[in-house]
């Protein structure tokens, strides 16, 4: 399964891609799926198995993201709730 991270700027997307790849996490840059947001933009997609590690790395490097979506078994995206 895949998760998609949305950011407020392309700069943050590029920084995230570079950082996660340096840490050995495979990521892809994709257009933001229309069912998530109709604005044009770029998102980071990664395997859900790497998600928790990726979020930890982003937190340690003070990179904030807007939302994280996970594709469910029917193929639709669901907003992942943040731990509080």
C-alpha positions, 0 to 999 in steps of 0.5 A: 500500500502507498501513502501520499504526503501533501505539503504547502510548497514545492520547496518542502516536497523537494527537501523531503524527497532529498532527505528521505532518499538520503536515509534510504527510503524510496519515494516518488514525486507524483501529481496530487491525486484529484480525489484529494485536491483539485489544485495542481501540485506535487506530492510525495508518495511512499510505501506505508511500511516506510511511513512511520520512519519517514514521519519521524525523520521529517519531525526530527528535521522540522519539516511539516506536512499538511496531510497524509493519505493512505489508499484503502482496500477499495483504492480510495484515499483516506486521511490518516489521523495524526497522533496527538 
